[in-house]
Amino acid sequence: MSGGAYSALSGMRTRLEELDRLAFDLANVSTSGYKTERASKTAAERDEFAIALEAAVDVVSSDTKIDFSPGAIATTGRDLDVAISGSGFFEIETGRGMRYTRNGGFQRRPDGVLATADGEPVMGDGGPITLGTGVVSVSADGTVKSGNAIVGRLRVVEFGSERDLIRESGSRFRALTGAEPTDVEPKVIGGALEQSNVSIGDRMAALTELSRGFEALQKGVSVLMNDLDSRIISELGRR
């Protein structure tokens, strides 16, 4: 196989990987607090034997980076919806340890604990927050009231680097080993949710560009592997 065909095939592979990321973005466009990912491409080094046979350069996907830019804040009017204004993450307690999210679509568990949609406790300054029976309200500083009684204050944290977090699910992240969160002064908006930072227009444009690039590479492989090879065989057969 010619070196050009190898390069085209490697380009097709990276575009398939990028298609998976686009599909994940589009599937989570309505997930509150979801953050998209960006990825780059890099040249792939070949071993000496392969370099001697093929002069073309392969391409592979490089590291991905989560885009933590904020999404739009949408007013919902629901008393258990909370959006973070600015940087930071809500801290939630799971069976696998602490996790972090900007999805503030909370609920009241049967035992009164403020929890995520999956039923995992949302952490306050002193641990999980237990709500009373009254209407819940959240102040701009994260203070949670149930009726007229203060029942806790939302804990909002941040990390030294965005690379300290890796995605565990759509809008949930976990910290890398050794990365410790620090408390920040909460700045939240009650009765609102942060929307996904995925732009439908941007993702659809990327999908169109991706499809066209894949088709062009596929055509190139076809030409290199079929048309040119058959011509070479035909020419050699005449000698």
C-alpha atoms as a printed R data frame, in Angstrom:
    type eleno elety resid chain resno       x      y       z
1   ATOM     1    CA   MET     A     1   0.000  0.000   0.000
2   ATOM     2    CA   SER     A     2   1.340  3.458  -0.867
3   ATOM     3    CA   GLY     A     3   2.364  5.908   1.824
4   ATOM     4    CA   GLY     A     4  -0.385  8.292   0.718
5   ATOM     5    CA   ALA     A     5  -3.002  5.628   1.346
6   ATOM     6    CA   TYR     A     6  -1.702  5.086   4.886
7   ATOM     7    CA   SER     A     7  -1.896  8.813   5.559
8   ATOM     8    CA   ALA     A     8  -5.434  9.026   4.194
9   ATOM     9    CA   LEU     A     9  -6.534  6.046   6.297
10  ATOM    10    CA   SER     A    10  -5.060  7.585   9.435
11  ATOM    11    CA   GLY     A    11  -6.912 10.798   8.642
12  ATOM    12    CA   MET     A    12 -10.174  8.862   8.268
13  ATOM    13    CA   ARG     A    13  -9.590  7.190  11.639
14  ATOM    14    CA   THR     A    14  -9.091 10.507  13.453
15  ATOM    15    CA   ARG     A    15 -12.280 11.832  11.879
16  ATOM    16    CA   LEU     A    16 -14.223  8.836  13.130
17  ATOM    17    CA   GLU     A    17 -12.925  9.559  16.634
18  ATOM    18    CA   GLU     A    18 -13.954 13.177  16.244
19  ATOM    19    CA   LEU     A    19 -17.394 12.042  15.087
20  ATOM    20    CA   ASP     A    20 -17.820 10.191  18.395
21  ATOM    21    CA   ARG     A    21 -17.084 13.413  20.276
22  ATOM    22    CA   LEU     A    22 -19.545 15.367  18.142
23  ATOM    23    CA   ALA     A    23 -22.241 12.753  18.731
24  ATOM    24    CA   PHE     A    24 -21.638 12.951  22.504
25  ATOM    25    CA   ASP     A    25 -21.904 16.747  22.364
26  ATOM    26    CA   LEU     A    26 -25.168 16.631  20.429
27  ATOM    27    CA   ALA     A    27 -26.599 13.999  22.786
28  ATOM    28    CA   ASN     A    28 -25.873 16.303  25.757
29  ATOM    29    CA   VAL     A    29 -26.935 19.618  24.250
30  ATOM    30    CA   SER     A    30 -29.856 19.794  26.713
31  ATOM    31    CA   THR     A    31 -27.865 18.526  29.737
32  ATOM    32    CA   SER     A    32 -27.508 21.299  32.305
33  ATOM    33    CA   GLY     A    33 -23.886 22.107  33.096
34  ATOM    34    CA   TYR     A    34 -22.487 19.966  30.282
35  ATOM    35    CA   LYS     A    35 -19.085 20.988  28.900
36  ATOM    36    CA   THR     A    36 -17.877 20.147  25.424
37  ATOM    37    CA   GLU     A    37 -14.376 18.876  24.571
38  ATOM    38    CA   ARG     A    38 -11.840 20.092  22.072
39  ATOM    39    CA   ALA     A    39  -9.188 17.901  20.468
40  ATOM    40    CA   SER     A    40  -6.168 18.470  18.252
41  ATOM    41    CA   LYS     A    41  -4.265 16.259  15.829
42  ATOM    42    CA   THR     A    42  -0.574 15.435  15.696
43  ATOM    43    CA   ALA     A    43   1.830 13.631  13.369
44  ATOM    44    CA   ALA     A    44   2.503  9.996  14.247
45  ATOM    45    CA   GLU     A    45   6.108  8.833  14.296
46  ATOM    46    CA   ARG     A    46   6.903  5.588  12.479
47  ATOM    47    CA   ASP     A    47   9.623  3.134  13.355
48  ATOM    48    CA   GLU     A    48  12.768  3.021  11.211
49  ATOM    49    CA   PHE     A    49  11.597  0.089   9.095
50  ATOM    50    CA   ALA     A    50   8.326  1.770   8.247
51  ATOM    51    CA   ILE     A    51  10.054  5.071   7.505
52  ATOM    52    CA   ALA     A    52  12.324  3.284   5.021
53  ATOM    53    CA   LEU     A    53   9.294  1.931   3.166
54  ATOM    54    CA   GLU     A    54   6.836  4.810   3.416
55  ATOM    55    CA   ALA     A    55   7.628  8.503   3.154
56  ATOM    56    CA   ALA     A    56   4.148  9.822   3.976
57  ATOM    57    CA   VAL     A    57   3.159 11.093   7.444
58  ATOM    58    CA   ASP     A    58   0.358  9.552   9.465
59  ATOM    59    CA   VAL     A    59  -1.897 11.604  11.727
60  ATOM    60    CA   VAL     A    60  -3.460 10.662  15.066
61  ATOM    61    CA   SER     A    61  -5.729 12.344  17.580
62  ATOM    62    CA   SER     A    62  -3.893 14.231  20.294
63  ATOM    63    CA   ASP     A    63  -5.014 15.007  23.852
64  ATOM    64    CA   THR     A    64  -8.528 16.303  24.405
65  ATOM    65    CA   LYS     A    65  -9.291 19.302  26.569
66  ATOM    66    CA   ILE     A    66 -12.584 20.020  28.281
67  ATOM    67    CA   ASP     A    67 -13.977 23.427  27.427
68  ATOM    68    CA   PHE     A    68 -15.149 24.826  30.772
69  ATOM    69    CA   SER     A    69 -16.469 28.079  29.331
70  ATOM    70    CA   PRO     A    70 -19.837 28.909  30.949
71  ATOM    71    CA   GLY     A    71 -23.141 28.155  29.329
72  ATOM    72    CA   ALA     A    72 -26.115 30.504  29.251
73  ATOM    73    CA   ILE     A    73 -28.142 30.869  32.461
74  ATOM    74    CA   ALA     A    74 -31.813 29.987  31.972
75  ATOM    75    CA   THR     A    75 -34.462 30.968  34.508
76  ATOM    76    CA   THR     A    76 -36.654 28.030  35.506
77  ATOM    77    CA   GLY     A    77 -38.477 29.376  38.542
78  ATOM    78    CA   ARG     A    78 -38.055 26.010  40.282
79  ATOM    79    CA   ASP     A    79 -36.951 26.413  43.890
80  ATOM    80    CA   LEU     A    80 -34.446 23.514  43.794
81  ATOM    81    CA   ASP     A    81 -32.662 24.684  40.632
82  ATOM    82    CA   VAL     A    82 -29.391 26.546  41.234
83  ATOM    83    CA   ALA     A    83 -26.855 27.949  38.754
84  ATOM    84    CA   ILE     A    84 -23.283 29.020  39.543
85  ATOM    85    CA   SER     A    85 -22.401 32.533  38.435
86  ATOM    86    CA   GLY     A    86 -18.732 32.543  37.472
87  ATOM    87    CA   SER     A    87 -16.244 29.764  38.180
88  ATOM    88    CA   GLY     A    88 -16.572 26.793  40.528
89  ATOM    89    CA   PHE     A    89 -18.351 23.486  40.970
90  ATOM    90    CA   PHE     A    90 -20.917 22.010  43.315
91  ATOM    91    CA   GLU     A    91 -19.501 19.133  45.347
92  ATOM    92    CA   ILE     A    92 -21.541 15.950  45.595
93  ATOM    93    CA   GLU     A    93 -20.983 12.818  47.633
94  ATOM    94    CA   THR     A    94 -21.099  9.471  45.825
95  ATOM    95    CA   GLY     A    95 -20.282  5.882  46.695
96  ATOM    96    CA   ARG     A    96 -17.001  6.309  44.777
97  ATOM    97    CA   GLY     A    97 -15.957  9.524  46.473
98  ATOM    98    CA   MET     A    98 -16.535 13.221  45.909
99  ATOM    99    CA   ARG     A    99 -17.579 14.370  42.478
100 ATOM   100    CA   TYR     A   100 -18.028 17.821  40.958
101 ATOM   101    CA   THR     A   101 -20.675 19.333  38.707
102 ATOM   102    CA   ARG     A   102 -22.213 22.578  37.522
103 ATOM   103    CA   ASN     A   103 -25.583 20.918  37.028
104 ATOM   104    CA   GLY     A   104 -27.698 22.441  39.790
105 ATOM   105    CA   GLY     A   105 -30.934 20.592  39.017
106 ATOM   106    CA   PHE     A   106 -31.381 19.312  42.579
107 ATOM   107    CA   GLN     A   107 -34.175 17.451  44.338
108 ATOM   108    CA   ARG     A   108 -35.431 16.753  47.850
109 ATOM   109    CA   ARG     A   109 -34.946 13.099  48.830
110 ATOM   110    CA   PRO     A   110 -37.615 11.362  50.935
111 ATOM   111    CA   ASP     A   111 -35.343 11.798  53.971
112 ATOM   112    CA   GLY     A   112 -35.140 15.540  53.287
113 ATOM   113    CA   VAL     A   113 -31.541 15.582  52.004
114 ATOM   114    CA   LEU     A   114 -30.788 17.973  49.133
115 ATOM   115    CA   ALA     A   115 -29.550 15.711  46.340
116 ATOM   116    CA   THR     A   116 -28.790 15.427  42.648
117 ATOM   117    CA   ALA     A   117 -31.230 13.868  40.219
118 ATOM   118    CA   ASP     A   118 -29.449 10.551  40.945
119 ATOM   119    CA   GLY     A   119 -30.126 10.913  44.674
120 ATOM   120    CA   GLU     A   120 -26.559 11.745  45.728
121 ATOM   121    CA   PRO     A   121 -26.167 14.331  48.523
122 ATOM   122    CA   VAL     A   122 -25.141 17.874  47.652
123 ATOM   123    CA   MET     A   123 -22.474 19.094  50.033
124 ATOM   124    CA   GLY     A   124 -22.783 22.183  52.164
125 ATOM   125    CA   ASP     A   125 -20.190 23.874  54.358
126 ATOM   126    CA   GLY     A   126 -20.865 21.342  57.112
127 ATOM   127    CA   GLY     A   127 -21.734 18.285  55.031
128 ATOM   128    CA   PRO     A   128 -24.995 17.222  53.357
129 ATOM   129    CA   ILE     A   129 -27.874 19.710  53.603
130 ATOM   130    CA   THR     A   130 -31.151 18.484  55.079
131 ATOM   131    CA   LEU     A   131 -34.211 20.453  54.049
132 ATOM   132    CA   GLY     A   132 -37.293 21.067  56.115
133 ATOM   133    CA   THR     A   133 -40.858 20.926  54.852
134 ATOM   134    CA   GLY     A   134 -41.120 24.571  53.814
135 ATOM   135    CA   VAL     A   135 -40.525 26.183  50.439
136 ATOM   136    CA   VAL     A   136 -36.830 26.199  49.560
137 ATOM   137    CA   SER     A   137 -34.979 29.357  48.576
138 ATOM   138    CA   VAL     A   138 -31.306 29.907  47.766
139 ATOM   139    CA   SER     A   139 -29.582 33.251  48.285
140 ATOM   140    CA   ALA     A   140 -26.865 34.632  46.049
141 ATOM   141    CA   ASP     A   141 -24.226 33.607  48.632
142 ATOM   142    CA   GLY     A   142 -25.428 29.984  48.579
143 ATOM   143    CA   THR     A   143 -27.426 30.138  51.811
144 ATOM   144    CA   VAL     A   144 -30.270 27.620  51.665
145 ATOM   145    CA   LYS     A   145 -33.517 28.300  53.495
146 ATOM   146    CA   SER     A   146 -36.425 25.952  54.022
147 ATOM   147    CA   GLY     A   147 -39.346 28.144  54.984
148 ATOM   148    CA   ASN     A   148 -37.828 30.825  57.232
149 ATOM   149    CA   ALA     A   149 -35.122 28.559  58.644
150 ATOM   150    CA   ILE     A   150 -31.533 28.490  57.352
151 ATOM   151    CA   VAL     A   151 -30.626 24.839  56.772
152 ATOM   152    CA   GLY     A   152 -27.183 25.175  55.240
153 ATOM   153    CA   ARG     A   153 -24.932 26.858  52.689
154 ATOM   154    CA   LEU     A   154 -23.936 25.314  49.402
155 ATOM   155    CA   ARG     A   155 -20.269 24.420  49.095
156 ATOM   156    CA   VAL     A   156 -18.715 25.666  45.853
157 ATOM   157    CA   VAL     A   157 -15.127 24.679  45.053
158 ATOM   158    CA   GLU     A   158 -12.550 25.178  42.351
159 ATOM   159    CA   PHE     A   159  -9.224 23.624  41.329
160 ATOM   160    CA   GLY     A   160  -5.799 25.024  40.561
161 ATOM   161    CA   SER     A   161  -6.048 23.828  36.961
162 ATOM   162    CA   GLU     A   162  -8.926 22.700  34.776
163 ATOM   163    CA   ARG     A   163  -6.776 19.695  33.883
164 ATOM   164    CA   ASP     A   164  -7.209 18.490  37.471
165 ATOM   165    CA   LEU     A   165 -10.676 17.282  36.465
166 ATOM   166    CA   ILE     A   166 -11.672 14.512  34.086
167 ATOM   167    CA   ARG     A   167 -15.171 13.726  32.879
168 ATOM   168    CA   GLU     A   168 -16.962 10.823  34.526
169 ATOM   169    CA   SER     A   169 -20.323 11.316  32.822
170 ATOM   170    CA   GLY     A   170 -22.124 14.059  30.917
171 ATOM   171    CA   SER     A   171 -21.905 16.896  33.465
172 ATOM   172    CA   ARG     A   172 -20.087 15.135  36.295
173 ATOM   173    CA   PHE     A   173 -16.328 15.242  36.882
174 ATOM   174    CA   ARG     A   174 -13.860 13.648  39.247
175 ATOM   175    CA   ALA     A   175 -10.547 14.992  40.452
176 ATOM   176    CA   LEU     A   176  -7.247 13.416  39.508
177 ATOM   177    CA   THR     A   177  -5.321 11.736  42.310
178 ATOM   178    CA   GLY     A   178  -3.615 14.385  44.394
179 ATOM   179    CA   ALA     A   179  -5.747 17.257  43.110
180 ATOM   180    CA   GLU     A   180  -7.472 18.985  46.018
181 ATOM   181    CA   PRO     A   181 -10.339 21.455  45.681
182 ATOM   182    CA   THR     A   182 -10.382 24.792  47.474
183 ATOM   183    CA   ASP     A   183 -13.494 26.529  48.747
184 ATOM   184    CA   VAL     A   184 -14.602 29.688  46.981
185 ATOM   185    CA   GLU     A   185 -17.221 32.202  48.004
186 ATOM   186    CA   PRO     A   186 -20.416 30.936  46.358
187 ATOM   187    CA   LYS     A   187 -22.055 33.166  43.759
188 ATOM   188    CA   VAL     A   188 -25.218 31.412  42.696
189 ATOM   189    CA   ILE     A   189 -28.579 32.145  41.134
190 ATOM   190    CA   GLY     A   190 -31.606 30.390  42.583
191 ATOM   191    CA   GLY     A   191 -34.431 29.260  40.332
192 ATOM   192    CA   ALA     A   192 -32.097 28.949  37.333
193 ATOM   193    CA   LEU     A   193 -29.885 26.435  35.548
194 ATOM   194    CA   GLU     A   194 -26.702 26.750  33.517
195 ATOM   195    CA   GLN     A   195 -27.266 25.374  30.057
196 ATOM   196    CA   SER     A   196 -24.838 23.236  28.050
197 ATOM   197    CA   ASN     A   197 -22.064 25.257  26.399
198 ATOM   198    CA   VAL     A   198 -22.546 23.300  23.170
199 ATOM   199    CA   SER     A   199 -23.568 25.431  20.209
200 ATOM   200    CA   ILE     A   200 -25.852 23.493  17.847
201 ATOM   201    CA   GLY     A   201 -24.813 25.691  14.922
202 ATOM   202    CA   ASP     A   202 -21.109 25.181  15.639
203 ATOM   203    CA   ARG     A   203 -21.466 21.415  16.075
204 ATOM   204    CA   MET     A   204 -23.551 21.013  12.894
205 ATOM   205    CA   ALA     A   205 -20.992 23.035  10.922
206 ATOM   206    CA   ALA     A   206 -18.223 20.829  12.355
207 ATOM   207    CA   LEU     A   207 -20.221 17.726  11.428
208 ATOM   208    CA   THR     A   208 -20.607 18.928   7.828
209 ATOM   209    CA   GLU     A   209 -16.889 19.713   7.565
210 ATOM   210    CA   LEU     A   210 -16.023 16.357   9.102
211 ATOM   211    CA   SER     A   211 -18.241 14.451   6.673
212 ATOM   212    CA   ARG     A   212 -16.789 16.216   3.652
213 ATOM   213    CA   GLY     A   213 -13.227 15.623   4.840
214 ATOM   214    CA   PHE     A   214 -13.931 11.940   5.409
215 ATOM   215    CA   GLU     A   215 -15.492 11.562   1.950
216 ATOM   216    CA   ALA     A   216 -12.494 13.272   0.318
217 ATOM   217    CA   LEU     A   217 -10.050 10.972   2.118
218 ATOM   218    CA   GLN     A   218 -12.154  7.934   1.241
219 ATOM   219    CA   LYS     A   219 -12.066  8.935  -2.416
220 ATOM   220    CA   GLY     A   220  -8.295  9.420  -2.167
221 ATOM   221    CA   VAL     A   221  -7.827  5.930  -0.753
222 ATOM   222    CA   SER     A   222  -9.977  4.504  -3.535
223 ATOM   223    CA   VAL     A   223  -7.892  6.239  -6.190
224 ATOM   224    CA   LEU     A   224  -4.578  5.177  -4.630
225 ATOM   225    CA   MET     A   225  -5.548  1.581  -3.975
226 ATOM   226    CA   ASN     A   226  -7.644  0.838  -7.026
227 ATOM   227    CA   ASP     A   227  -7.008  3.152  -9.964
228 ATOM   228    CA   LEU     A   228  -3.243  3.630  -9.535
229 ATOM   229    CA   ASP     A   229  -2.537  0.037  -8.515
230 ATOM   230    CA   SER     A   230  -4.522 -1.355 -11.440
231 ATOM   231    CA   ARG     A   231  -2.678  0.986 -13.820
232 ATOM   232    CA   ILE     A   232   0.692 -0.153 -12.436
233 ATOM   233    CA   ILE     A   233  -0.273 -3.804 -12.802
234 ATOM   234    CA   SER     A   234  -1.480 -3.161 -16.332
235 ATOM   235    CA   GLU     A   235   1.724 -1.348 -17.330
236 ATOM   236    CA   LEU     A   236   3.972 -3.984 -15.781
237 ATOM   237    CA   GLY     A   237   2.008 -6.731 -17.472
238 ATOM   238    CA   ARG     A   238   2.874 -5.298 -20.875
239 ATOM   239    CA   ARG     A   239   6.627 -5.548 -20.257
